[in-house]
Every structure is written in C-alpha cells, then in structure tokens.
C-alpha cells in the first residue's frame, strides 16, 4: 500500500470517527430536548387540570348563584307582568 494512500485513508478514518462522535452527540441532544419538551407540556397541562380541579367548587357555586339570580329576575319579571294586567 502506498504511504500517501495509507495516510489519506487514516485521515479519512479519523474524520469519520469524529463525524460519528458529532452525530451521536447531536442525537443525544435531540433526545434530551424531546424529553424536556414532553415534560414541559405535561407540566403545563397538568397544572391546568389541577387548577381546574381546585377551582371547580367555586365555579359550581358561581353557576348556582347565577342560576338563582336568574330565577329571581324571572320571578320579578312575572310579578311585574301580573301588576301590569
């Protein structure tokens, strides 16, 4: 084998190893980024569900109050209609 050819082959081999190391590093980085992104969205969605779970009794109270007030207003309107007759 020609010494120059052998030198080129060794340089190519070293470059291929370096390229392989960079590709593995990029894959590792992408995998970590994907995991962090999934954890981020799980945290966001979990926080929203947890907040709704904690606030749900207050929302139910407000809807009951609104329903009661609406019923009172309807009764008042029917009372006014009776007085107009």
ABEGO torsion letter per residue (X at the ends): XBAAAAAAAAAAAAAAAAAAAAAAAAAAAAAAAAAAAAAAAAAAAAAAAAAAAAAAAAAAAAAAAAAAAAAAAAAAAAAAAAAAX
